[in-house]
Amino acid sequence: MQYVKTADSYLLRLDPGEEIVAAITGFANDRRIDSGVVSGLGSVHHAVLGYFDRPGNEYLRRTVEPDCEIVSLLGNIALKDGSPFAHVHVTLGTRDFQALAGHLFEGIVAATCELLVRALPGMVQRRKDAASGLWLLDL
């Protein structure tokens, strides 16, 4: 990973083979970013996407193995059990120009991944919602 700091943000470049969600989480932990937003683009292979099935209160998962373009990556950073947690969604473009989208559980950088991480002032916590089982922002 390479990065440069701007006024209140960081530009990151992840290298092939790096795992995206872990890289964002580790970066936030190292820089003590307790709340923030993240956006990005690039390419990925072995992406694990999720769709939250409300009736079952669980994520349905789909693994996408071939290289895909990261058309859009959006998310936020908040504290979960005292440590930074990256909540990330992604839209992927396939070789045949189809789009796949969902919660990004994991994704391995293919060629590159370029991210903007903006630290927000203050600290935001997540708490587990009893009804859904999701870790929601505690606002």
N, C-alpha and C positions, 0 to 999 in steps of 0.2 A: 504494500500500500504506500502510495505517495500522497501527501496532502500539503495544502498551503492555507494559512489563516487569513481571513479578511477581517473587517471590523467586528462583526458578530457571527460570522459564518466560517465554514471550512469547505474547501473544494477537495474532494478525495478522488483518487484514481486507484481502483482495485485491479490487481493483476490476474492473469489467467490462473485458475485453480483455487483462488480464494473463495470462501463461502460468504455470501453477501450479508445475510442477517447477523451472523456471528461477527463479521467485520464491523458492521454498524454498532452493534452492542458493545464490542470491545473498545472501539474508538470512543464511544460515549462514556464508558467506564473510565478509561484512561484520562480523559479530559474533564471528568466530573460534570458531564452534561446531564442534569437532572430533569430537564424538559427541553424539547426541541422538535423541529420538523425536519424531514428528510425528503429529497426528491432525486431522481436520477434516470439514467438511460444507459444503454450498452448492449451486451449480449450475455447469454447464459446457456448452460446445458445442465442437465439433471436438476430441474426445478421441481420442487414439491409445492403444489398449489392447494389451497383449501377453500371450501365453501361451507359456511356455517348452516347446518340443517336445524332450524328452530324446533320442529317437532321432536327430534331426537336429542336435542341439546348437545350436538357433537359436530365436529368438522368432518366433512367428507374430503378425502385427500386424493389427489391425482398427481402422479409423477410424470413429468415431461422430460424425456431423455435427450432428444436431438437439440442441436443449437437453435436458439430463438433470439430474435431481437427483443431487447427490453424497450418497448415503446414508451412506457411510462412506469415509474416506480414512485410511489407516494407513501408517506408514513409519518409516524410521530414517535417521540421518545418520552417515556415517563418512568418513574420508579415502580418496580414490582418487587415486593419483599426487600426493599432497601437498595436494590441494584437497578441500573438502567435496563430498560426493556424496550426493544424496537418493535413496534407494531407496523408491519409493512404490507401494502397491497401492490400488485403488479399487473400490467397488461403486457402480454408477450405476443409477438408476431412470428408466425411460422414460415417456413420456406415457401409454402403455397399461399401465403398472404392471408392466412386465417388468424383470428385473434383469440387468445386464451387469457382469462383473467381470474384473479382471486387473491386470497391471503397468501403471502409468500412465507412458507415455513422454512425453506432453504433453497438455495440456488448457487451453483458453482459458476464463477465467471468464465466465459468462453474466451473472447478476445480482449474485452475491457469492460469496466463498469465505472461510470463517472457519476459522482454523487455530490449534492450540496447538502450539508448538514448545518442547520441554523439553530444555535443555542437560544433558548428563550429565558427571560429572567424568572427567577423563582424555582420552585420545586413542585412537580405534579406527581401524585401517587396514583397507583391503580389498586382497586379493591375487588375482591371476588364477589360477583353478584349471585346471590343464592338461587334466584329463579332460572337464570340462563347458564350459570356456571362460567360465564365469561369474566375476564379481568377488565373491568371498566375504569375509565378515568374517574377519579374521586374529586369532583369539582364543587 
